[in-house]
Amino acid sequence: MRKFAKPVLITLLSIVILFIATVSFALWFVFTPSRISPVINNQAARFFNCQMEIGEVEFTFFSTFPRLGLRVDNFRLINPFPGAQSDTLINVDRLIGVFDVGAYLRHKEIILSDIILENGTINAYVDKAGKPNFDVLVSETVELDEPETEFKLGFLDTGVIEFRNVNLRFIDDSLKIDSDIRNLYAQVMAKMDDDWIESHIQLERSDISFVHEGEQYLSNAKVRMVVPANFVPSLQSVSLDNASFSVNGLELKIHGTIINDNLNGNLISDIAYSFSRWPFSDLLELIPSSFLHHLDGMELDGIFTSEGSITGIYNDTVMPWLDIHFAMENGKLLYHEYPIPLSDLKGDMNIYTNLKDDELSYVKINGLSGKTPESDFSTSGTVKNLFTDIHAELTTNANLLLNEFNPFVPDTLNATFRGRVRGQITTDFTMSQLQAMDLDRMKISGRMDAANLDVALDSIWARTDRMQLAFALPNHQPSSASTRFAFADIGTGDFWAGTLDGNSAHMKNARITLEMSDVRDTTRLPDLICTFKMDTLSVSMDTIRLAVRMPQGNAALNPREQNAKNPEIKLVYNSEAINGQMGKDMITMKRLNLDTEILNDDSQADVFLQWLVKGFIDMEEGVVQSSSFTHTVEIPSVKMDFEPERLDIKDGRMIIDQSDFELSGLLVNMLSYFRGDSILRGDFRFVSDNTDVSQLMNLTSGLGVEQEDQGGASENNTPEKEKINRGGNGENTGPYIVPQGIDILLSTIIKHATFGVDTARDITGEVRVYDGILLLDDLKFTTPAARMQLTAMYRTPRKNHLFLGIDYHMFDIEIERLLQMIPDIDTLMPMLRSFRGKGEFHMAVETYMDSLYNVKKSTLRGASSIRGENLVLMDGETFSEIAQTLRFSRRAENIVDSLSAEFTIFREEIDIYPFLIVMDRYKAVIGGRHNFDLSFKYHISVVDSPIPLRFGIDVTGNLDEIKYSPTSARYAEFYRPASRRAVENRQLELRRMIREALTSRVLE
C-alpha cells in the first residue's frame, strides 16, 4: 500500500502547482490592469447617470478562490443633490466583483455574481418630496451605444453583496429619519429562480445610530443579524427561516411568513419569534430620552424572556392573533417615592389576542411574584375582555410584614400597623364592577393568617398573637337566602382591643362566623347571621367591667317587614361563669342560657315599647350586689319563658340576706302595662324556707307610684305631692306604699318568716297586690305566741293617709304576749293587763293611719272578742280594789274559770258588751264603755256569790281616779250574756269592702 502512496501524492501536488502556474500566467499576461481598466471605464456609463471615478482595475484569483474576481480600487459615485449630506454617494477603497468565467470565455462578457465593498462610505439621502439621491442607475428604456471594445461588461447577476468596514449614512427628510451605520460588516445574498428569490442577510460588528423626528433611538448600538429569507414576488410573500436580530447583545429570533394580499387589501402573517434573557438595564439603553422621564426616580432591573407567534390577517378592520409567552426573573424595582424596594421579581404569562376580539382574547398569568426586604407575594390567574370591560380571575398569595407598609398610610388616618400576615385571595371581577364597587356581582374569597398583629387607628387600637380570617364574597353556602352577599370566618388567640382613654375588650380563642346581605344598602338594615364561640370574653369601659367564660351562640339580625330600618333580632346564647360590675354594683352567675327574639319599633316613644322581647332564659347561681340595696341578692336558679305580654316563670329561686324564696307562675299584660292600656297581672306560687318580710316590703314599696298623690286632695282639700322616702341604702324610710298598676297574686308557703323582731312559721295563704291595695286572704301561720289567721286589706291612697282593714284571729295566745304584739289592745281593754294565761283573740278593725302607722282614732271602726279559761288574775290595780271590796281570798294566784268578752270600737269609744266572768266564789256580768282618754264607765252585776244578795257596782272615772258606787244589779240572777257576733259582722263587712275595692278597680 505504501509503495503507491508516494507516487499519488507527487502526482496530485504536481497538478496543483501546474494549475496555479497557469492561472498566474493568465492573470499576469492576459488579464492585466492595463487591458481591463479601459473596458470597465467605458462600460460603466451604461449603468450610472452620475459622475463615476474608478482607479485601477484587475482580476483576482487567490483572494476570491476558487472563483475569479474583478477588483476595482478607489471606486466613487458623485451625485450632487440639494440637501444631501455629501455630494459623494459612494466612496470605497476597493470594490470586488466576482464574475462568471464561462460567460467571459464564451461571449467575452463580464457578468458580476458577487460584489464586495471594502473600506468606504455611502451617503444616502431622501428629500422632503421623497426623491432619493441614489437614483443613479440608467433606466432600462434608455438605449446605450455599444462601444467597440475587446471585452463587454454584460449585466449584474449579483448573488452576494458584502460590506467590509463600510460607513453608511441614510437621511430621509420626508420621514424625518437619520441613521448612521459605522464599521458595517454585512453580507446580502440572493438567488433568483423564476418567481422565487432566496436571500440571506448577515450583519456583524456594526455600530448603528438612529434618529427619528429629532429623537435619538439608537446610539452606536452593536447590531448583528442573520436573516435567511425567501421571496415570492407574484404572491408578495416573505418567509424568514430562523432569522436572528441582535442589538447590544439583545437577540431576537423570528421564523415565519408574511404575505401581502393586494387583491383583498390584507397582510397575512404566520410569524413566530423568541428572545431569551434580555437584561432590563440593556433595554433601558434603547429607550429614547424623551420617554425616560417617565422612569425618573425609578431603578429597574430584571431579565426577560419571551416567545410567541403572530398569525392571521391584518387590514383596516382585522388584526392578527398574538400568542405571546412572556417571562421575567431577577427583577428589581426601587422607586424613590415608594419607600419599599421590590426584588426577586418573577413573572410568567401568556397573552392571546387580536387586539379586538374580547371573546377569545385573554392574558393568562402563570405566575407573578416578588419580594420586599421583609415580605413576598405572588399572583396567578386569567384576564379576559381586554378591550371592553376587563374581566380578571386572579389568585394572590402574600406573606407581608405590615410594619413595612406604614409609610403608605396617609398621615390624616393617624394609623400604624404591625405584625405578620400570610394569606391567599381569589378574585373574580370586571373593571366596571371594581370602579362602581359593585360588590354583589364581584367574587372575592380568601384566607388570612396573622401573627403578632398590632393595629392603631387614631384613638382605637387592637392586637392579637394570632388570627385567622376566611372570607367569601358572595357567600357560596348561605344559611338563608338573604345572606348571600358575604361570609367571614374569624378565629383568634388572645385578642385585645380598646381606646386610648382606657376602654378595652379581650377575647381568647374566639371563633366568629358572619353572613350578611349588602351592607351598603342605606334603605334598609342588613341581614346578618353571626355565630360565636370563645374561651373567655372581658370588657372594661369606664366603671363597667364584664368577664364571661365560654360564651357561645348565634345571632340573626333582619329588617322587619313593616319597616326595613327596624331590626328583628334572634339570639341563642349560652355561657358559663359571668362576672359584671358597674361602679359599686356587681352581678355574677355560673351559667346562662338564653333564646330570645327582639323586635324593634322606633315609632314608639317609650324604650320598653320600642324593643319587644320574647324567648327563654335559664340561669344558675346568680349573685347581685347593688349600692342601692343593703344586701346581696343570690339567684340559685331562674328558668322562664318571656314575651311582650307575658312572663312564664318555671323556676325562680332567690336569696336575699336571710330570706330565700322560690317563685313560679305567670305574669301577663306586660306590654299593655307599659303602653298604659292595662295593669300588670300575675299569679305566682311563692315558696320559702326563710323570709324577711321587711326586706320584701322595702324592695317593693312604691313601685309604679307617681310622685303626685293619686288619692286627690288632702283633708283640707289641698292637692298634695309626696315622694317615696328611701335612705342612702335604698331602703324605705317611710310607710310601706303599695305598688300601683299591678295585680299580683302570691300563693304562699313559707316555713319561717321574720317581721322586725317578730317571727312566724308555716305560713300559708294568699297575698295579693292589686293596684295600690295589699290583700292578705286567709293567711294562716304560727308564731311563738299562738296560731294565727289573718285577712287584711291595706291601702295607701296617700303617704300620710293609710287605710288598714284587718281580720286577725289568734288561737291559744298568751295574754301577756298579746299585749306585747298589739300594744293598743291595752288601750282597748285595760283590764287585760291583769290576766295571765292563754286565750283566743279575734279582731276585725278598719282604720286610717298616718305615715308612722299611728291610728287616726277618729277613723277607727272595729270589733273584737277574747275568750279564755283558767286565766290567772294577777295583782293588778283595778281587780285588787275589786277583790278587796268583795273580800276575795288572798291566794298567790286567782284563777278566772272562764272569760268571754266582745267589744266594738267606734272612733274613740269602746263598748264592752256584757260578759260573764267566774272568779273565786263569784259570778259577775261586766259591761260598759271606756274612751281612748282612758275614762270609763263600767257596771258589774254579781249574779252569784256567797252572799245571798244580788248587787251591782258602777265603776267610773279613769285610772288615776277610780270611783266605785254600789248599785242594784242590772242583770238577773241566772242571766247569761248572749254573743253579739260583732266580730263576725265586722269580718263580713271587711270582706264586703275587699270585694268592692277589687270590683271598683276592674270597672275603672
Residue pairs with C-beta under 8 A, 6 or more apart in sequence:
23 61
24 61
27 58
27 59
27 60
27 61
31 58
31 59
32 58
33 56
33 57
33 58
35 150
36 57
36 58
36 59
36 70
36 151
37 54
37 56
37 57
38 149
39 110
39 149
39 150
39 151
39 152
39 153
40 54
40 57
40 70
40 72
40 153
41 54
42 147
42 149
43 110
43 147
43 149
43 152
43 153
44 52
44 54
44 153
45 52
45 144
46 138
46 144
46 153
47 137
47 138
47 156
48 77
48 136
48 137
48 138
49 136
49 137
49 138
50 77
50 78
50 79
50 89
50 136
51 77
51 78
51 79
52 75
52 76
52 77
52 78
53 74
53 75
53 76
53 78
54 72
54 74
54 75
54 76
55 72
55 73
55 74
55 75
56 72
56 73
56 74
57 70
57 71
57 72
57 73
58 70
58 71
59 68
59 69
59 70
59 71
60 68
60 69
60 70
60 71
60 96
61 68
61 69
63 69
63 71
63 96
64 96
64 98
64 114
67 98
67 101
67 113
67 114
68 98
68 99
68 101
69 96
69 97
69 98
69 99
69 114
69 116
70 96
70 97
70 98
70 99
70 110
70 112
71 94
71 95
71 96
71 97
72 94
72 95
72 96
72 97
73 93
73 94
73 95
74 92
74 93
74 94
75 90
75 91
75 92
75 94
75 95
75 120
76 88
76 90
76 91
76 92
77 88
77 89
77 90
77 91
77 136
78 87
78 88
78 89
79 87
79 89
79 133
79 134
79 136
80 87
81 87
81 125
81 127
81 133
82 127
83 125
83 127
83 173
84 123
84 125
84 133
84 171
85 123
85 125
85 169
85 171
86 121
86 123
88 121
88 123
89 122
89 123
89 124
89 133
89 134
89 136
90 117
90 120
90 121
90 122
90 123
91 120
91 121
92 117
92 118
92 119
92 120
92 121
92 166
93 118
93 119
93 120
94 116
94 117
94 118
94 119
94 120
95 115
95 116
95 117
95 118
96 114
96 115
96 116
96 118
97 112
97 113
97 114
97 115
97 116
98 112
98 113
98 114
98 115
98 116
98 160
99 110
99 111
99 112
99 113
100 111
100 113
100 157
103 109
103 110
103 111
103 154
104 110
104 111
104 151
107 152
107 154
108 150
108 151
108 152
109 151
109 152
109 153
109 154
110 151
110 152
110 153
110 154
111 154
111 155
111 156
111 157
112 156
112 157
112 158
113 157
113 158
113 159
113 160
114 158
114 159
114 160
114 161
114 162
115 156
115 158
115 160
115 161
115 162
116 161
116 162
116 164
117 161
117 162
117 163
117 164
117 166
118 164
118 165
118 166
119 164
119 165
119 166
120 165
120 166
120 167
121 166
121 167
121 168
121 169
122 166
122 167
122 168
122 169
123 133
123 169
124 132
124 133
124 134
124 168
124 169
124 170
124 171
125 132
125 133
125 134
125 170
125 171
125 172
125 173
126 132
126 133
126 171
126 172
126 173
126 174
126 175
127 173
127 174
128 173
128 174
129 174
130 174
138 144
146 152
158 190
159 189
159 190
159 191
160 187
160 188
160 189
160 190
161 187
161 188
161 189
162 186
162 187
162 188
163 184
163 185
163 186
163 187
164 185
165 183
165 184
165 185
166 181
166 184
167 180
167 181
167 182
167 183
167 184
168 179
168 180
168 181
168 184
169 179
169 180
169 181
170 177
170 178
170 179
170 180
170 181
171 177
171 178
171 179
172 178
175 212
176 212
176 213
176 214
177 210
177 211
177 212
178 210
178 211
178 212
179 208
179 209
179 210
179 211
180 208
180 209
180 210
181 206
181 207
181 208
181 209
181 223
182 206
182 207
182 208
182 209
182 220
183 205
183 206
183 207
184 203
184 206
185 203
185 204
185 205
185 206
186 201
186 202
186 203
186 204
186 206
187 200
187 201
187 202
188 199
188 200
188 201
189 199
189 200
189 201
190 197
190 198
190 199
190 200
191 197
191 198
191 199
192 198
195 232
195 233
195 234
196 230
196 231
196 232
197 230
197 231
197 232
197 233
198 229
198 230
198 231
199 227
199 228
199 229
199 230
199 231
200 226
200 227
200 228
200 229
201 225
201 226
201 227
201 229
202 225
202 226
202 227
203 223
203 224
203 225
203 226
204 224
205 222
205 224
206 222
206 223
206 224
207 220
207 221
207 222
207 223
208 218
208 220
208 221
208 223
208 247
209 216
209 218
209 219
209 220
209 221
210 216
210 217
210 218
210 221
211 217
215 288
215 289
215 290
216 288
216 289
217 286
217 288
218 247
218 286
221 247
221 248
221 286
222 246
222 247
222 248
222 249
223 245
223 246
223 247
224 244
224 245
224 246
224 251
225 243
225 244
225 245
225 246
226 243
226 244
227 240
227 243
227 244
227 245
228 240
228 241
228 242
228 243
229 238
229 239
229 240
229 241
229 243
230 238
230 239
230 241
231 237
231 238
231 239
235 259
236 259
236 260
236 261
236 262
237 257
237 258
237 259
237 260
238 257
238 258
238 259
239 256
239 257
239 258
240 254
240 255
240 256
240 257
240 271
241 255
242 253
242 254
242 255
243 253
243 254
243 255
244 251
244 252
244 253
244 254
245 251
245 252
245 253
245 254
246 252
247 286
248 282
248 285
248 286
249 282
250 275
250 278
250 282
250 283
250 286
251 275
251 276
252 273
252 274
252 275
253 273
253 274
253 275
254 271
254 272
254 273
255 271
255 272
255 273
256 269
256 270
256 271
256 272
256 309
256 310
257 269
257 270
257 271
258 267
258 268
258 269
258 270
258 271
259 267
259 268
259 269
260 267
260 268
261 267
261 268
261 313
264 315
265 315
265 316
266 313
266 314
266 315
266 318
267 313
267 314
267 315
268 312
268 313
268 314
269 310
269 311
269 312
269 314
269 320
270 309
270 310
270 311
271 309
271 310
271 311
272 307
272 308
272 309
272 310
273 306
273 307
273 308
273 309
273 310
274 306
274 307
274 308
275 304
275 305
275 306
275 307
276 305
277 303
277 304
277 305
278 303
278 304
278 305
279 301
279 302
279 303
279 304
280 300
280 301
280 302
280 303
280 304
280 331
281 300
281 301
283 304
284 292
284 295
284 300
287 295
297 335
297 336
297 337
298 333
298 334
298 335
298 336
299 332
299 333
299 334
299 335
300 331
300 332
300 333
301 330
301 331
301 332
302 328
302 329
302 330
302 331
302 332
302 345
303 328
303 329
303 330
303 331
304 326
304 327
304 328
305 326
305 327
305 328
305 329
306 324
306 325
306 326
306 327
307 324
307 325
308 322
308 323
308 324
308 325
308 326
308 351
309 321
309 322
309 323
310 320
310 321
310 322
310 323
311 320
311 321
311 323
312 318
312 319
312 320
312 321
312 354
313 320
314 320
318 354
318 356
319 354
319 355
319 356
320 354
321 352
321 353
321 354
322 351
322 352
322 353
322 354
322 355
323 350
323 351
323 352
324 350
324 351
324 352
325 348
325 349
325 350
325 351
326 347
326 348
326 349
326 350
326 351
327 347
327 348
327 349
328 345
328 346
328 347
328 348
329 345
329 346
329 347
330 344
330 345
330 346
331 342
331 343
331 344
331 345
331 346
331 347
331 370
332 341
332 342
332 343
332 344
332 345
333 341
333 342
333 343
333 345
333 370
334 341
334 342
339 407
339 408
340 372
340 373
340 404
340 405
340 407
341 372
341 373
342 370
342 371
342 372
343 370
343 371
343 372
343 373
344 369
344 370
344 371
344 376
345 369
345 370
345 371
346 367
346 368
346 369
346 370
347 365
347 367
347 368
347 369
348 365
348 366
348 367
348 368
349 363
349 364
349 365
349 366
349 368
350 363
350 364
350 366
351 362
351 363
351 364
352 360
352 361
352 362
352 363
352 364
353 360
353 361
353 362
353 363
353 386
354 360
354 361
355 361
355 387
356 387
358 384
358 385
358 386
358 387
358 388
361 384
361 385
361 386
361 387
362 382
362 383
362 384
362 386
363 382
363 383
363 384
363 386
364 381
364 382
364 383
365 379
365 380
365 381
365 382
365 383
365 394
366 380
367 378
367 379
367 380
368 378
368 379
368 380
369 376
369 377
369 378
369 379
370 376
370 377
370 378
371 377
372 401
372 404
373 404
374 401
374 403
374 404
375 398
375 399
375 400
375 401
375 404
376 398
376 399
377 396
377 397
377 398
377 399
377 400
378 396
378 397
378 398
379 394
379 395
379 396
379 397
380 394
380 395
381 392
381 393
381 394
381 395
381 427
382 392
382 393
382 394
383 390
383 391
383 392
383 393
383 394
384 390
384 391
384 392
384 393
385 391
385 430
389 430
389 431
389 432
390 430
390 431
391 428
391 429
391 430
391 431
392 427
392 428
392 429
392 430
392 431
393 427
393 428
394 426
394 427
395 424
395 425
395 426
395 427
396 424
396 425
396 426
396 427
397 423
397 424
398 421
398 422
398 423
398 424
398 425
399 420
399 421
399 422
400 420
400 421
400 422
401 419
401 420
402 417
402 418
402 419
402 420
402 421
402 453
403 417
403 418
403 419
405 417
406 416
406 417
409 415
409 416
409 417
413 457
413 458
414 457
414 458
415 455
415 456
415 457
415 458
416 454
416 455
416 456
417 454
417 455
418 452
418 453
418 454
418 455
419 450
419 451
419 452
419 453
419 454
419 455
420 450
420 451
420 452
420 453
421 448
421 449
421 450
421 451
421 453
422 448
422 449
422 450
423 446
423 447
423 448
423 449
423 469
424 446
424 447
425 444
425 445
425 446
426 443
426 444
426 445
426 446
427 442
427 443
427 444
428 442
428 443
428 444
429 441
429 442
429 443
429 444
430 441
432 438
433 439
433 441
433 442
434 442
437 520
439 473
439 485
439 486
439 518
439 520
440 474
440 485
440 518
442 473
443 473
443 474
444 471
444 472
444 473
445 470
445 471
445 472
445 473
445 476
446 470
446 471
447 468
447 469
447 470
447 471
448 467
448 468
448 469
448 470
449 466
449 467
449 468
449 469
450 464
450 466
450 467
450 468
450 469
451 465
451 466
452 463
452 464
452 465
452 466
453 462
453 463
453 464
453 467
454 461
454 462
454 463
455 461
455 462
455 463
459 499
459 500
459 501
460 497
460 498
460 499
461 497
461 498
461 499
461 500
462 495
462 496
462 497
462 498
463 495
463 496
463 497
464 492
464 493
464 494
464 495
464 496
465 493
465 494
466 492
466 493
467 490
467 491
467 492
467 493
467 495
468 489
468 490
468 491
468 492
469 488
469 489
469 490
469 491
470 488
470 489
471 486
471 487
471 488
471 489
472 486
472 487
472 488
473 485
473 486
473 487
474 484
474 485
474 486
474 487
475 483
475 484
475 485
475 486
475 487
475 515
475 516
476 487
477 487
478 484
478 487
478 515
479 515
479 529
480 515
480 527
480 529
480 556
482 517
482 527
482 558
483 515
483 516
483 517
483 527
483 528
483 529
484 517
485 516
485 517
485 518
485 519
485 526
486 514
486 515
486 516
487 513
487 514
487 515
488 512
488 513
488 514
489 511
489 512
489 513
489 514
490 510
490 511
490 512
490 513
490 514
491 510
491 511
491 512
492 507
492 508
492 509
492 510
493 508
493 509
494 506
494 507
494 508
495 506
495 507
495 508
495 510
496 504
496 505
496 506
497 504
497 505
497 506
498 504
498 505
498 540
502 540
502 542
503 540
503 541
503 542
504 539
504 540
504 541
505 537
505 538
505 539
505 540
506 536
506 537
506 538
506 539
507 534
507 536
507 537
508 534
508 535
508 536
508 537
509 534
509 535
509 536
510 532
510 533
510 534
510 535
510 537
511 532
511 533
511 534
512 530
512 531
512 532
512 533
512 534
513 530
513 531
513 532
514 528
514 529
514 530
515 528
515 529
515 530
516 526
516 527
516 528
516 529
517 526
517 527
517 528
518 526
519 526
523 564
523 565
524 559
524 564
524 565
525 557
525 558
525 559
525 564
525 565
525 566
525 567
526 557
526 559
527 556
527 557
527 558
527 559
528 555
528 556
528 557
528 558
529 554
529 555
529 556
529 557
530 554
530 555
530 556
530 557
531 553
531 554
531 555
532 551
532 552
532 553
532 554
532 555
533 551
533 552
533 553
534 550
534 551
534 552
535 549
535 550
536 547
536 548
536 549
536 550
537 546
537 547
537 548
537 551
538 545
538 546
538 547
538 548
539 545
539 546
539 547
540 546
543 581
543 582
543 583
544 580
544 581
544 582
545 579
545 580
545 581
545 582
546 578
546 579
546 580
546 581
547 577
547 578
547 579
547 580
548 575
548 576
548 577
548 578
548 579
549 575
549 576
549 577
549 578
550 575
550 576
551 573
551 574
551 575
552 573
552 574
552 575
553 571
553 572
553 573
553 574
553 594
554 571
554 572
555 569
555 570
555 571
555 572
555 573
556 569
556 570
556 571
557 567
557 568
557 569
558 567
558 568
558 569
558 570
559 565
559 566
559 567
559 568
560 566
560 567
560 568
560 599
560 600
560 601
563 601
563 602
563 603
565 602
566 599
566 600
566 601
566 602
567 598
567 600
568 597
568 598
568 599
568 600
569 596
569 597
569 598
569 599
569 600
570 596
570 597
570 598
571 594
571 595
571 596
571 597
571 598
571 615
572 594
572 595
573 592
573 593
573 594
573 595
574 591
574 592
574 593
574 594
575 591
575 592
576 590
576 591
577 588
577 589
577 590
577 591
578 587
578 588
578 589
578 592
579 586
579 587
579 588
580 586
580 587
580 588
581 587
583 627
584 625
584 626
584 627
585 624
585 625
585 626
585 627
585 628
586 623
586 624
586 625
587 622
587 623
587 624
587 625
588 622
588 623
589 619
589 620
589 621
589 622
589 623
589 635
590 620
590 621
590 622
591 618
591 619
591 620
591 621
592 617
592 618
592 619
592 620
593 616
593 617
593 618
593 619
594 615
594 616
594 617
594 618
595 615
595 616
595 617
596 613
596 614
596 615
596 616
596 617
596 642
597 613
597 614
597 615
598 611
598 612
598 613
599 611
599 612
599 613
600 610
600 611
600 612
601 609
601 610
601 612
602 610
604 610
606 674
606 675
608 674
609 671
609 674
609 675
612 644
612 671
613 642
613 643
613 644
614 642
614 643
614 644
615 641
615 642
615 643
616 639
616 640
616 641
616 642
617 638
617 639
617 640
617 642
618 638
618 639
619 635
619 637
619 638
619 639
620 636
620 637
621 634
621 635
621 636
621 637
622 634
622 635
622 636
622 638
623 632
623 633
623 634
623 635
624 632
624 633
624 634
624 635
625 632
625 633
626 633
626 730
628 729
628 730
629 699
629 729
629 730
629 731
630 657
630 729
630 730
630 731
631 656
631 657
631 695
632 656
632 657
633 654
633 655
633 656
634 654
634 655
634 656
635 652
635 653
635 654
635 655
636 653
636 654
636 655
637 651
637 652
637 653
638 649
638 651
638 652
638 653
639 649
639 650
639 651
639 652
640 647
640 648
640 649
640 650
640 651
640 652
641 647
641 648
641 650
642 648
644 670
644 671
645 668
645 669
645 670
645 671
645 672
646 666
646 667
646 668
646 669
646 670
647 666
647 667
647 668
647 670
647 682
648 665
648 666
648 667
649 663
649 664
649 665
649 666
649 667
649 684
650 664
651 662
651 664
652 662
652 663
652 664
653 660
653 661
653 662
653 663
654 660
654 661
654 662
654 663
656 692
656 695
656 696
656 699
657 692
657 695
658 690
658 692
658 754
659 688
659 690
659 691
659 692
659 695
659 696
660 688
660 689
660 690
660 691
661 686
661 687
661 688
661 691
661 750
662 685
662 686
662 687
662 688
663 684
663 685
663 686
663 687
664 684
664 685
665 682
665 683
665 684
665 685
666 682
666 683
666 684
667 680
667 681
667 682
667 684
667 744
668 680
668 681
668 682
669 678
669 679
669 680
669 681
670 680
672 678
673 679
673 680
673 741
673 742
679 741
679 742
679 743
679 771
680 741
680 742
680 743
680 744
681 742
681 743
681 744
682 742
682 743
682 744
682 745
683 744
683 745
683 747
684 744
684 745
684 746
684 747
685 746
685 747
685 749
686 746
686 747
686 748
686 749
686 750
686 767
687 748
687 749
687 750
688 748
688 749
688 750
688 751
688 753
689 750
689 751
689 752
690 751
690 752
690 753
690 754
691 750
691 752
691 753
691 754
691 763
692 753
692 754
692 755
693 753
693 754
693 755
694 754
694 755
694 756
697 732
697 736
698 730
698 731
698 732
700 739
700 769
701 724
701 732
701 736
701 737
701 739
702 724
702 732
702 737
702 739
703 739
703 740
703 742
704 739
704 740
704 741
704 742
705 724
705 737
705 739
705 740
705 772
707 721
707 722
707 723
708 719
708 721
708 722
709 719
709 720
709 721
709 722
709 797
709 798
709 799
710 740
710 772
710 797
711 720
711 797
711 798
711 801
712 719
712 797
713 719
713 720
714 720
714 798
714 800
714 801
715 801
720 798
722 798
722 799
722 800
724 732
724 734
724 737
724 799
725 732
725 733
725 734
726 732
726 733
727 733
734 799
734 851
735 796
735 799
735 802
735 849
735 851
735 852
735 853
736 774
736 794
736 796
737 796
737 799
738 769
738 772
738 773
738 774
738 794
738 795
738 796
739 769
739 772
740 771
740 772
741 771
742 769
742 770
742 771
743 768
743 769
743 770
743 771
744 768
744 769
744 770
745 766
745 767
745 768
746 766
746 767
746 768
747 766
748 763
748 764
748 765
748 766
748 767
748 779
749 763
749 764
750 760
750 761
750 762
750 763
750 764
750 781
751 761
751 762
751 763
752 759
752 760
752 761
753 759
753 760
753 761
753 763
753 781
754 760
758 783
758 821
759 783
759 784
760 781
760 782
760 783
760 788
761 781
761 782
761 783
762 780
762 781
762 782
763 779
763 780
763 781
764 779
764 780
764 781
765 776
765 777
765 778
765 779
765 780
765 781
765 790
766 775
766 776
766 777
766 778
766 779
767 774
767 775
767 776
767 777
767 779
768 774
768 775
768 777
769 775
770 997
770 998
770 1001
771 1001
772 795
772 796
772 797
773 793
773 794
773 795
773 997
773 998
773 1001
774 792
774 793
774 794
774 795
775 792
775 793
775 794
775 994
776 790
776 791
776 792
776 793
776 794
777 791
778 789
778 790
778 791
779 789
779 790
779 791
779 792
780 787
780 788
780 789
780 790
781 787
781 788
781 790
782 788
783 821
784 817
785 810
785 813
785 814
785 817
785 818
785 820
785 821
786 810
786 811
786 812
786 813
786 814
786 817
786 818
786 838
786 841
787 810
787 811
787 812
788 808
788 809
788 810
788 811
788 813
789 808
789 809
789 811
790 806
790 807
790 808
790 809
791 806
791 807
791 987
791 990
791 991
792 804
792 805
792 806
792 807
792 808
793 803
793 804
793 805
793 806
793 990
793 993
793 994
793 997
794 802
794 803
794 804
794 805
795 802
795 803
795 997
796 802
796 803
797 803
799 851
800 850
800 851
801 848
801 850
802 848
802 849
802 850
802 851
802 853
803 846
803 847
803 848
803 849
804 845
804 846
804 847
804 848
804 849
805 845
805 846
805 990
805 993
805 994
806 843
806 844
806 845
806 846
806 990
807 843
807 844
807 986
807 987
807 990
808 841
808 842
808 843
808 844
808 845
809 840
809 841
809 842
809 843
810 818
810 840
810 841
810 842
811 840
812 838
812 839
812 840
813 838
813 839
813 840
813 841
814 836
814 837
814 838
815 832
815 835
815 836
815 837
815 838
815 839
815 868
815 871
816 836
818 825
818 832
818 839
818 841
819 825
819 826
819 832
819 833
822 843
824 855
825 832
825 841
826 832
826 833
827 932
827 934
828 864
828 903
828 905
828 910
829 864
829 866
829 901
829 903
829 910
829 912
830 878
830 930
830 934
830 936
830 959
831 876
831 878
831 879
832 866
833 874
833 876
834 873
834 874
834 875
834 876
834 877
834 878
834 879
835 868
835 871
835 872
835 873
835 874
835 896
835 899
836 871
836 872
836 873
836 874
837 868
837 869
837 870
837 871
837 872
837 896
838 868
839 866
839 867
839 868
839 869
839 871
839 899
840 865
840 866
840 867
840 868
841 864
841 865
841 866
842 864
842 865
842 866
842 983
843 862
843 863
843 864
843 865
843 983
844 862
844 863
844 864
844 983
844 986
844 987
844 989
844 990
845 860
845 861
845 862
845 863
845 864
845 905
845 986
846 859
846 860
846 861
846 862
846 986
846 989
846 990
846 993
847 855
847 856
847 857
847 859
847 860
847 861
847 862
848 855
848 856
848 859
849 855
849 856
850 856
857 907
857 908
857 932
858 907
858 908
859 907
860 905
860 906
860 907
860 908
861 905
861 906
861 907
861 986
862 904
862 905
862 986
863 902
863 903
863 904
863 905
863 982
863 983
863 985
863 986
864 902
864 903
864 904
864 905
864 983
865 900
865 901
865 902
865 903
865 982
865 983
866 899
866 900
866 901
867 898
867 899
867 900
867 901
868 896
868 898
868 899
868 900
869 897
869 898
869 899
870 895
870 896
870 897
870 898
871 895
871 896
871 899
872 893
872 894
872 895
872 896
873 879
873 893
873 894
873 895
873 896
873 919
874 893
877 959
878 955
878 959
878 962
881 962
881 964
882 888
882 940
882 953
883 894
885 953
885 964
886 922
886 942
886 945
888 894
888 919
888 920
888 922
889 920
894 919
894 920
895 919
896 917
896 918
896 919
897 918
897 919
898 916
898 917
898 918
899 915
899 917
900 915
900 916
900 977
900 979
901 912
901 913
901 915
901 926
902 912
902 913
902 915
902 979
902 980
902 982
902 983
903 910
903 911
903 912
903 913
903 982
904 910
904 911
904 913
904 982
904 986
905 911
908 931
908 932
908 933
909 929
909 931
910 929
910 930
910 931
910 932
911 928
911 929
912 926
912 927
912 928
912 929
912 930
912 938
913 927
913 977
913 980
913 982
914 925
914 926
914 927
914 971
914 977
915 925
915 926
915 927
915 977
916 923
916 924
916 925
916 943
916 976
916 977
917 923
917 924
917 925
917 926
921 945
921 946
922 942
922 944
922 945
922 946
923 942
923 943
923 944
923 945
924 940
924 941
924 942
924 943
925 940
925 941
925 943
925 970
925 971
925 975
925 977
926 938
926 939
926 940
926 941
927 938
927 939
927 977
928 936
928 937
928 938
928 939
928 955
929 936
929 937
929 938
930 936
930 937
930 938
933 958
934 958
934 959
935 957
935 958
936 955
936 956
936 957
936 958
937 954
937 955
937 956
938 954
938 955
938 956
939 952
939 953
939 954
939 955
939 967
939 970
940 952
940 953
940 954
940 955
941 950
941 952
941 969
941 970
941 971
941 975
942 950
942 951
942 952
942 953
942 969
943 950
943 969
943 971
943 972
943 973
943 974
943 975
944 973
950 968
950 969
950 973
951 966
951 967
951 968
951 969
952 966
952 967
952 968
952 969
952 970
953 964
953 965
953 966
953 967
954 963
954 964
954 965
954 967
955 962
955 963
955 964
955 965
956 962
956 963
956 965
957 963
